[in-house]
């Protein structure tokens, strides 16, 4: 989902986050959400970043598995 939350206020962003989280934890689906809102980061299992690698003149991906980090 590409910035599905862009036009939403914080209350509705949390509703979408909870919906996605509930459905994915029940094994109904997996999703990739592109978002700039912190609410989605809070509920994520993993964060993926895309950045430019000047040396190779291409893009790189950076992945952070949040399930491996103690809270």
N, CA, C and O atoms as a CHARMM CRD file, in Angstrom:
* protein
*
  284
    1    1 UNK  N      0.85200  -1.15100   0.00000 PROA 1      0.00000
    2    1 UNK  CA     0.00000   0.00000   0.00000 PROA 1      0.00000
    3    1 UNK  C      0.90500   1.22300   0.00000 PROA 1      0.00000
    4    1 UNK  O      1.77300   1.36400   0.86100 PROA 1      0.00000
    5    2 UNK  N      0.70300   2.07600  -0.94000 PROA 2      0.00000
    6    2 UNK  CA     1.55600   3.23900  -1.09400 PROA 2      0.00000
    7    2 UNK  C      0.90000   4.45700  -0.45300 PROA 2      0.00000
    8    2 UNK  O     -0.03800   5.03300  -1.00300 PROA 2      0.00000
    9    3 UNK  N      1.40000   4.83800   0.70400 PROA 3      0.00000
   10    3 UNK  CA     0.92100   5.99100   1.46500 PROA 3      0.00000
   11    3 UNK  C     -0.59600   6.00800   1.59700 PROA 3      0.00000
   12    3 UNK  O     -1.24800   7.02400   1.35600 PROA 3      0.00000
   13    4 UNK  N     -1.14100   4.85800   1.98700 PROA 4      0.00000
   14    4 UNK  CA    -2.58100   4.72600   2.18400 PROA 4      0.00000
   15    4 UNK  C     -3.07100   5.68000   3.27400 PROA 4      0.00000
   16    4 UNK  O     -4.26000   5.99600   3.33400 PROA 4      0.00000
   17    5 UNK  N     -2.17500   6.13200   4.12200 PROA 5      0.00000
   18    5 UNK  CA    -2.52000   6.98900   5.24800 PROA 5      0.00000
   19    5 UNK  C     -2.27100   8.48100   5.00400 PROA 5      0.00000
   20    5 UNK  O     -2.44700   9.29000   5.91500 PROA 5      0.00000
   21    6 UNK  N     -1.87400   8.84400   3.81400 PROA 6      0.00000
   22    6 UNK  CA    -1.44000  10.22300   3.53900 PROA 6      0.00000
   23    6 UNK  C     -2.49800  11.27200   3.87700 PROA 6      0.00000
   24    6 UNK  O     -2.15900  12.33300   4.40200 PROA 6      0.00000
   25    7 UNK  N     -3.75100  11.00300   3.59300 PROA 7      0.00000
   26    7 UNK  CA    -4.80300  11.99800   3.81400 PROA 7      0.00000
   27    7 UNK  C     -5.56800  11.76900   5.11100 PROA 7      0.00000
   28    7 UNK  O     -6.58900  12.41400   5.35000 PROA 7      0.00000
   29    8 UNK  N     -5.08200  10.85200   5.95400 PROA 8      0.00000
   30    8 UNK  CA    -5.81400  10.50200   7.17000 PROA 8      0.00000
   31    8 UNK  C     -5.29100  11.25300   8.39000 PROA 8      0.00000
   32    8 UNK  O     -4.10900  11.58500   8.48100 PROA 8      0.00000
   33    9 UNK  N     -6.20900  11.51300   9.32700 PROA 9      0.00000
   34    9 UNK  CA    -5.78800  12.08500  10.60500 PROA 9      0.00000
   35    9 UNK  C     -5.25900  10.95200  11.48900 PROA 9      0.00000
   36    9 UNK  O     -5.35100   9.78100  11.12000 PROA 9      0.00000
   37   10 UNK  N     -4.71000  11.29800  12.64300 PROA 10     0.00000
   38   10 UNK  CA    -4.07000  10.30000  13.50600 PROA 10     0.00000
   39   10 UNK  C     -5.01500   9.20100  13.97700 PROA 10     0.00000
   40   10 UNK  O     -4.61100   8.04400  14.09500 PROA 10     0.00000
   41   11 UNK  N     -6.26100   9.55100  14.24400 PROA 11     0.00000
   42   11 UNK  CA    -7.23700   8.54900  14.69700 PROA 11     0.00000
   43   11 UNK  C     -7.45300   7.49700  13.61700 PROA 11     0.00000
   44   11 UNK  O     -7.46200   6.30100  13.90600 PROA 11     0.00000
   45   12 UNK  N     -7.62700   7.93600  12.37800 PROA 12     0.00000
   46   12 UNK  CA    -7.86900   6.99200  11.29000 PROA 12     0.00000
   47   12 UNK  C     -6.60900   6.25600  10.85700 PROA 12     0.00000
   48   12 UNK  O     -6.69300   5.12900  10.36900 PROA 12     0.00000
   49   13 UNK  N     -5.45200   6.86600  11.02500 PROA 13     0.00000
   50   13 UNK  CA    -4.19000   6.16800  10.75800 PROA 13     0.00000
   51   13 UNK  C     -4.08900   4.97500  11.70800 PROA 13     0.00000
   52   13 UNK  O     -3.72700   3.87600  11.28700 PROA 13     0.00000
   53   14 UNK  N     -4.40300   5.18500  12.97500 PROA 14     0.00000
   54   14 UNK  CA    -4.34600   4.09100  13.94200 PROA 14     0.00000
   55   14 UNK  C     -5.34400   2.99200  13.60400 PROA 14     0.00000
   56   14 UNK  O     -5.05100   1.81400  13.81200 PROA 14     0.00000
   57   15 UNK  N     -6.50200   3.34700  13.09400 PROA 15     0.00000
   58   15 UNK  CA    -7.49200   2.34500  12.69200 PROA 15     0.00000
   59   15 UNK  C     -6.96100   1.48800  11.54600 PROA 15     0.00000
   60   15 UNK  O     -7.11400   0.26600  11.55600 PROA 15     0.00000
   61   16 UNK  N     -6.34100   2.12700  10.56300 PROA 16     0.00000
   62   16 UNK  CA    -5.77200   1.37900   9.43800 PROA 16     0.00000
   63   16 UNK  C     -4.62900   0.49300   9.93400 PROA 16     0.00000
   64   16 UNK  O     -4.52200  -0.66600   9.53300 PROA 16     0.00000
   65   17 UNK  N     -3.77900   1.03300  10.80300 PROA 17     0.00000
   66   17 UNK  CA    -2.67500   0.24600  11.37100 PROA 17     0.00000
   67   17 UNK  C     -3.19500  -0.98300  12.08900 PROA 17     0.00000
   68   17 UNK  O     -2.68800  -2.08600  11.88700 PROA 17     0.00000
   69   18 UNK  N     -4.19600  -0.80200  12.92100 PROA 18     0.00000
   70   18 UNK  CA    -4.76200  -1.92200  13.66900 PROA 18     0.00000
   71   18 UNK  C     -5.39000  -2.95300  12.74100 PROA 18     0.00000
   72   18 UNK  O     -5.26400  -4.15400  12.97900 PROA 18     0.00000
   73   19 UNK  N     -6.05800  -2.50600  11.69700 PROA 19     0.00000
   74   19 UNK  CA    -6.66100  -3.41800  10.73200 PROA 19     0.00000
   75   19 UNK  C     -5.58500  -4.26800  10.05400 PROA 19     0.00000
   76   19 UNK  O     -5.70200  -5.49200   9.99300 PROA 19     0.00000
   77   20 UNK  N     -4.54400  -3.61900   9.54900 PROA 20     0.00000
   78   20 UNK  CA    -3.46600  -4.33400   8.86700 PROA 20     0.00000
   79   20 UNK  C     -2.78900  -5.29000   9.83900 PROA 20     0.00000
   80   20 UNK  O     -2.51700  -6.43700   9.48500 PROA 20     0.00000
   81   21 UNK  N     -2.51600  -4.84100  11.04200 PROA 21     0.00000
   82   21 UNK  CA    -1.83300  -5.66900  12.04600 PROA 21     0.00000
   83   21 UNK  C     -2.67300  -6.88600  12.41700 PROA 21     0.00000
   84   21 UNK  O     -2.15100  -7.99700  12.49800 PROA 21     0.00000
   85   22 UNK  N     -3.95900  -6.68600  12.64100 PROA 22     0.00000
   86   22 UNK  CA    -4.85000  -7.78500  13.00800 PROA 22     0.00000
   87   22 UNK  C     -4.91800  -8.82800  11.90400 PROA 22     0.00000
   88   22 UNK  O     -4.78000 -10.02300  12.16500 PROA 22     0.00000
   89   23 UNK  N     -5.12700  -8.38600  10.69100 PROA 23     0.00000
   90   23 UNK  CA    -5.25100  -9.32300   9.56700 PROA 23     0.00000
   91   23 UNK  C     -3.94000 -10.06300   9.30400 PROA 23     0.00000
   92   23 UNK  O     -3.95500 -11.25400   8.99300 PROA 23     0.00000
   93   24 UNK  N     -2.82600  -9.37800   9.42500 PROA 24     0.00000
   94   24 UNK  CA    -1.55000 -10.04800   9.15000 PROA 24     0.00000
   95   24 UNK  C     -1.17600 -11.00300  10.28300 PROA 24     0.00000
   96   24 UNK  O     -0.56500 -12.04200  10.02800 PROA 24     0.00000
   97   25 UNK  N     -1.52500 -10.67800  11.52000 PROA 25     0.00000
   98   25 UNK  CA    -1.19900 -11.57400  12.63400 PROA 25     0.00000
   99   25 UNK  C     -2.07000 -12.82000  12.61900 PROA 25     0.00000
  100   25 UNK  O     -1.69800 -13.83800  13.20300 PROA 25     0.00000
  101   26 UNK  N     -3.22200 -12.75900  11.96100 PROA 26     0.00000
  102   26 UNK  CA    -4.09900 -13.92800  11.82700 PROA 26     0.00000
  103   26 UNK  C     -3.68900 -14.79100  10.63900 PROA 26     0.00000
  104   26 UNK  O     -4.32000 -15.81000  10.35400 PROA 26     0.00000
  105   27 UNK  N     -2.63000 -14.37800   9.95100 PROA 27     0.00000
  106   27 UNK  CA    -2.14200 -15.14700   8.82100 PROA 27     0.00000
  107   27 UNK  C     -2.95000 -14.96900   7.55100 PROA 27     0.00000
  108   27 UNK  O     -2.80400 -15.74000   6.60300 PROA 27     0.00000
  109   28 UNK  N     -3.81100 -13.94500   7.52800 PROA 28     0.00000
  110   28 UNK  CA    -4.64500 -13.73000   6.35500 PROA 28     0.00000
  111   28 UNK  C     -3.86100 -13.14400   5.18500 PROA 28     0.00000
  112   28 UNK  O     -4.15700 -13.44700   4.02900 PROA 28     0.00000
  113   29 UNK  N     -2.86800 -12.31200   5.47200 PROA 29     0.00000
  114   29 UNK  CA    -2.04500 -11.74100   4.40600 PROA 29     0.00000
  115   29 UNK  C     -0.79500 -11.10600   4.97300 PROA 29     0.00000
  116   29 UNK  O     -0.67900 -10.88300   6.17800 PROA 29     0.00000
  117   30 UNK  N      0.13000 -10.82200   4.08800 PROA 30     0.00000
  118   30 UNK  CA     1.30700 -10.03500   4.41600 PROA 30     0.00000
  119   30 UNK  C      1.18200  -8.74300   3.63800 PROA 30     0.00000
  120   30 UNK  O      0.53400  -8.70300   2.59200 PROA 30     0.00000
  121   31 UNK  N      1.79400  -7.69300   4.13900 PROA 31     0.00000
  122   31 UNK  CA     1.68600  -6.42500   3.42300 PROA 31     0.00000
  123   31 UNK  C      2.97200  -5.63200   3.51600 PROA 31     0.00000
  124   31 UNK  O      3.77300  -5.79300   4.43700 PROA 31     0.00000
  125   32 UNK  N      3.13600  -4.77900   2.53800 PROA 32     0.00000
  126   32 UNK  CA     4.19400  -3.78100   2.55700 PROA 32     0.00000
  127   32 UNK  C      3.47700  -2.43500   2.50600 PROA 32     0.00000
  128   32 UNK  O      2.68800  -2.17100   1.59900 PROA 32     0.00000
  129   33 UNK  N      3.75900  -1.61000   3.47500 PROA 33     0.00000
  130   33 UNK  CA     3.11800  -0.30000   3.56000 PROA 33     0.00000
  131   33 UNK  C      4.19000   0.76800   3.42200 PROA 33     0.00000
  132   33 UNK  O      5.17400   0.77600   4.16200 PROA 33     0.00000
  133   34 UNK  N      3.99500   1.64500   2.49200 PROA 34     0.00000
  134   34 UNK  CA     4.86900   2.80900   2.35500 PROA 34     0.00000
  135   34 UNK  C      4.19000   3.94400   3.10400 PROA 34     0.00000
  136   34 UNK  O      3.07200   4.33600   2.77000 PROA 34     0.00000
  137   35 UNK  N      4.85900   4.46400   4.10700 PROA 35     0.00000
  138   35 UNK  CA     4.24600   5.48700   4.95100 PROA 35     0.00000
  139   35 UNK  C      5.32300   6.40100   5.52300 PROA 35     0.00000
  140   35 UNK  O      6.46900   5.99300   5.71500 PROA 35     0.00000
  141   36 UNK  N      4.94000   7.61900   5.78500 PROA 36     0.00000
  142   36 UNK  CA     5.81200   8.56300   6.47300 PROA 36     0.00000
  143   36 UNK  C      5.30800   8.84600   7.88700 PROA 36     0.00000
  144   36 UNK  O      5.82400   9.72900   8.57200 PROA 36     0.00000
  145   37 UNK  N      4.29900   8.09100   8.31700 PROA 37     0.00000
  146   37 UNK  CA     3.69100   8.31500   9.62700 PROA 37     0.00000
  147   37 UNK  C      4.26200   7.34800  10.65600 PROA 37     0.00000
  148   37 UNK  O      4.41900   6.15600  10.38900 PROA 37     0.00000
  149   38 UNK  N      4.56700   7.87500  11.82300 PROA 38     0.00000
  150   38 UNK  CA     5.19100   7.10200  12.89200 PROA 38     0.00000
  151   38 UNK  C      4.30600   5.95700  13.38200 PROA 38     0.00000
  152   38 UNK  O      4.81900   4.93800  13.84400 PROA 38     0.00000
  153   39 UNK  N      2.99700   6.11000  13.28800 PROA 39     0.00000
  154   39 UNK  CA     2.08500   5.06500  13.76400 PROA 39     0.00000
  155   39 UNK  C      2.34000   3.74400  13.05200 PROA 39     0.00000
  156   39 UNK  O      2.24700   2.68300  13.67000 PROA 39     0.00000
  157   40 UNK  N      2.65400   3.79100  11.77900 PROA 40     0.00000
  158   40 UNK  CA     2.94800   2.56000  11.05500 PROA 40     0.00000
  159   40 UNK  C      4.29700   1.98700  11.47700 PROA 40     0.00000
  160   40 UNK  O      4.45000   0.76800  11.54000 PROA 40     0.00000
  161   41 UNK  N      5.26100   2.82500  11.76200 PROA 41     0.00000
  162   41 UNK  CA     6.57000   2.34900  12.20900 PROA 41     0.00000
  163   41 UNK  C      6.42400   1.60500  13.53800 PROA 41     0.00000
  164   41 UNK  O      7.05600   0.57100  13.74900 PROA 41     0.00000
  165   42 UNK  N      5.59200   2.13500  14.42400 PROA 42     0.00000
  166   42 UNK  CA     5.37200   1.52900  15.74200 PROA 42     0.00000
  167   42 UNK  C      4.84200   0.10500  15.64900 PROA 42     0.00000
  168   42 UNK  O      5.22000  -0.75000  16.45000 PROA 42     0.00000
  169   43 UNK  N      3.98400  -0.15300  14.69400 PROA 43     0.00000
  170   43 UNK  CA     3.31200  -1.45400  14.58000 PROA 43     0.00000
  171   43 UNK  C      4.03200  -2.42900  13.65300 PROA 43     0.00000
  172   43 UNK  O      3.60400  -3.57400  13.50800 PROA 43     0.00000
  173   44 UNK  N      5.10800  -1.99200  13.03100 PROA 44     0.00000
  174   44 UNK  CA     5.78100  -2.81200  12.01800 PROA 44     0.00000
  175   44 UNK  C      6.62100  -3.92300  12.63900 PROA 44     0.00000
  176   44 UNK  O      7.12600  -3.79500  13.75400 PROA 44     0.00000
  177   45 UNK  N      6.75900  -5.01200  11.89400 PROA 45     0.00000
  178   45 UNK  CA     7.67300  -6.08300  12.26800 PROA 45     0.00000
  179   45 UNK  C      9.06200  -5.82300  11.69700 PROA 45     0.00000
  180   45 UNK  O     10.06800  -6.28600  12.23400 PROA 45     0.00000
  181   46 UNK  N      9.09800  -5.08100  10.60700 PROA 46     0.00000
  182   46 UNK  CA    10.34700  -4.86500   9.88100 PROA 46     0.00000
  183   46 UNK  C     10.27500  -3.51200   9.17300 PROA 46     0.00000
  184   46 UNK  O      9.21700  -3.10600   8.69100 PROA 46     0.00000
  185   47 UNK  N     11.39300  -2.83300   9.11900 PROA 47     0.00000
  186   47 UNK  CA    11.48800  -1.58300   8.36000 PROA 47     0.00000
  187   47 UNK  C     12.46700  -1.78800   7.21600 PROA 47     0.00000
  188   47 UNK  O     13.52700  -2.38800   7.39300 PROA 47     0.00000
  189   48 UNK  N     12.10900  -1.29300   6.05500 PROA 48     0.00000
  190   48 UNK  CA    12.97000  -1.40300   4.88100 PROA 48     0.00000
  191   48 UNK  C     13.18900   0.00300   4.33200 PROA 48     0.00000
  192   48 UNK  O     12.23400   0.74800   4.11400 PROA 48     0.00000
  193   49 UNK  N     14.42800   0.35100   4.11500 PROA 49     0.00000
  194   49 UNK  CA    14.76800   1.65200   3.54700 PROA 49     0.00000
  195   49 UNK  C     15.45300   1.46200   2.20600 PROA 49     0.00000
  196   49 UNK  O     16.17100   0.48400   1.99600 PROA 49     0.00000
  197   50 UNK  N     15.22800   2.39000   1.31600 PROA 50     0.00000
  198   50 UNK  CA    15.88900   2.39500   0.01400 PROA 50     0.00000
  199   50 UNK  C     16.75100   3.65000  -0.03800 PROA 50     0.00000
  200   50 UNK  O     16.28200   4.75100   0.25400 PROA 50     0.00000
  201   51 UNK  N     18.00800   3.47500  -0.41100 PROA 51     0.00000
  202   51 UNK  CA    18.90100   4.62600  -0.49100 PROA 51     0.00000
  203   51 UNK  C     19.79600   4.50000  -1.72000 PROA 51     0.00000
  204   51 UNK  O     19.95700   3.42100  -2.28900 PROA 51     0.00000
  205   52 UNK  N     20.35800   5.61000  -2.10200 PROA 52     0.00000
  206   52 UNK  CA    21.24200   5.63600  -3.25800 PROA 52     0.00000
  207   52 UNK  C     22.65700   5.25300  -2.84200 PROA 52     0.00000
  208   52 UNK  O     23.17700   5.74700  -1.84200 PROA 52     0.00000
  209   53 UNK  N     23.26100   4.38100  -3.61000 PROA 53     0.00000
  210   53 UNK  CA    24.65500   3.99600  -3.38700 PROA 53     0.00000
  211   53 UNK  C     25.48200   4.66400  -4.48300 PROA 53     0.00000
  212   53 UNK  O     25.50700   4.20900  -5.62600 PROA 53     0.00000
  213   54 UNK  N     26.15500   5.74700  -4.11400 PROA 54     0.00000
  214   54 UNK  CA    26.91000   6.51700  -5.11100 PROA 54     0.00000
  215   54 UNK  C     28.03100   5.70700  -5.74900 PROA 54     0.00000
  216   54 UNK  O     28.30900   5.86300  -6.93800 PROA 54     0.00000
  217   55 UNK  N     28.67200   4.84900  -4.97400 PROA 55     0.00000
  218   55 UNK  CA    29.80300   4.07200  -5.49200 PROA 55     0.00000
  219   55 UNK  C     29.38500   3.14400  -6.62900 PROA 55     0.00000
  220   55 UNK  O     30.08000   3.04200  -7.64000 PROA 55     0.00000
  221   56 UNK  N     28.26200   2.47400  -6.46300 PROA 56     0.00000
  222   56 UNK  CA    27.81900   1.53600  -7.49900 PROA 56     0.00000
  223   56 UNK  C     26.80600   2.16800  -8.46700 PROA 56     0.00000
  224   56 UNK  O     26.36100   1.53500  -9.42500 PROA 56     0.00000
  225   57 UNK  N     26.46100   3.41600  -8.19500 PROA 57     0.00000
  226   57 UNK  CA    25.49900   4.15900  -9.02600 PROA 57     0.00000
  227   57 UNK  C     24.18000   3.40600  -9.17300 PROA 57     0.00000
  228   57 UNK  O     23.62000   3.30400 -10.26500 PROA 57     0.00000
  229   58 UNK  N     23.69900   2.88300  -8.04600 PROA 58     0.00000
  230   58 UNK  CA    22.43400   2.16200  -8.02500 PROA 58     0.00000
  231   58 UNK  C     21.78400   2.35000  -6.65200 PROA 58     0.00000
  232   58 UNK  O     22.26700   3.13200  -5.83200 PROA 58     0.00000
  233   59 UNK  N     20.72100   1.65100  -6.41600 PROA 59     0.00000
  234   59 UNK  CA    20.02400   1.72200  -5.13100 PROA 59     0.00000
  235   59 UNK  C     20.41200   0.56000  -4.24600 PROA 59     0.00000
  236   59 UNK  O     20.79200  -0.50800  -4.72700 PROA 59     0.00000
  237   60 UNK  N     20.31200   0.77800  -2.94600 PROA 60     0.00000
  238   60 UNK  CA    20.53600  -0.27100  -1.95400 PROA 60     0.00000
  239   60 UNK  C     19.32500  -0.34600  -1.04900 PROA 60     0.00000
  240   60 UNK  O     18.59000   0.62800  -0.88700 PROA 60     0.00000
  241   61 UNK  N     19.12900  -1.50800  -0.46600 PROA 61     0.00000
  242   61 UNK  CA    18.07400  -1.64500   0.53400 PROA 61     0.00000
  243   61 UNK  C     18.70900  -1.88400   1.89600 PROA 61     0.00000
  244   61 UNK  O     19.71900  -2.57800   2.02000 PROA 61     0.00000
  245   62 UNK  N     18.10800  -1.30600   2.89200 PROA 62     0.00000
  246   62 UNK  CA    18.52300  -1.49500   4.27600 PROA 62     0.00000
  247   62 UNK  C     17.32200  -2.06800   5.01700 PROA 62     0.00000
  248   62 UNK  O     16.22400  -1.51800   4.93300 PROA 62     0.00000
  249   63 UNK  N     17.51700  -3.16100   5.73800 PROA 63     0.00000
  250   63 UNK  CA    16.41200  -3.81100   6.42700 PROA 63     0.00000
  251   63 UNK  C     16.70600  -3.89900   7.91800 PROA 63     0.00000
  252   63 UNK  O     17.81800  -4.23100   8.32900 PROA 63     0.00000
  253   64 UNK  N     15.70000  -3.59800   8.71300 PROA 64     0.00000
  254   64 UNK  CA    15.80400  -3.69600  10.17800 PROA 64     0.00000
  255   64 UNK  C     14.65200  -4.54600  10.67000 PROA 64     0.00000
  256   64 UNK  O     13.49400  -4.13500  10.59900 PROA 64     0.00000
  257   65 UNK  N     14.97200  -5.75500  11.17900 PROA 65     0.00000
  258   65 UNK  CA    13.95800  -6.65100  11.70200 PROA 65     0.00000
  259   65 UNK  C     13.66000  -6.23400  13.14800 PROA 65     0.00000
  260   65 UNK  O     14.48400  -6.45100  14.03600 PROA 65     0.00000
  261   66 UNK  N     12.51300  -5.64900  13.38200 PROA 66     0.00000
  262   66 UNK  CA    12.17800  -5.12700  14.69900 PROA 66     0.00000
  263   66 UNK  C     11.80900  -6.21400  15.69300 PROA 66     0.00000
  264   66 UNK  O     11.80800  -5.97500  16.90100 PROA 66     0.00000
  265   67 UNK  N     11.49700  -7.40400  15.20100 PROA 67     0.00000
  266   67 UNK  CA    11.14500  -8.50000  16.11500 PROA 67     0.00000
  267   67 UNK  C     12.36100  -9.02800  16.85000 PROA 67     0.00000
  268   67 UNK  O     12.22200  -9.71500  17.86200 PROA 67     0.00000
  269   68 UNK  N     13.55900  -8.71700  16.35500 PROA 68     0.00000
  270   68 UNK  CA    14.79800  -9.18500  16.99800 PROA 68     0.00000
  271   68 UNK  C     15.34200  -8.20100  18.02300 PROA 68     0.00000
  272   68 UNK  O     16.34000  -8.48600  18.68400 PROA 68     0.00000
  273   69 UNK  N     14.70800  -7.06300  18.16000 PROA 69     0.00000
  274   69 UNK  CA    15.18500  -6.03200  19.07100 PROA 69     0.00000
  275   69 UNK  C     14.37100  -6.09900  20.37400 PROA 69     0.00000
  276   69 UNK  O     13.14800  -5.95800  20.34600 PROA 69     0.00000
  277   70 UNK  N     15.04200  -6.31200  21.50800 PROA 70     0.00000
  278   70 UNK  CA    14.29800  -6.36600  22.77600 PROA 70     0.00000
  279   70 UNK  C     13.69900  -5.00600  23.11900 PROA 70     0.00000
  280   70 UNK  O     14.29300  -3.96100  22.85400 PROA 70     0.00000
  281   71 UNK  N     12.53300  -5.04400  23.70300 PROA 71     0.00000
  282   71 UNK  CA    11.84300  -3.80100  24.06700 PROA 71     0.00000
  283   71 UNK  C     12.04200  -3.43500  25.49400 PROA 71     0.00000
  284   71 UNK  O     11.52300  -2.41600  25.94800 PROA 71     0.00000
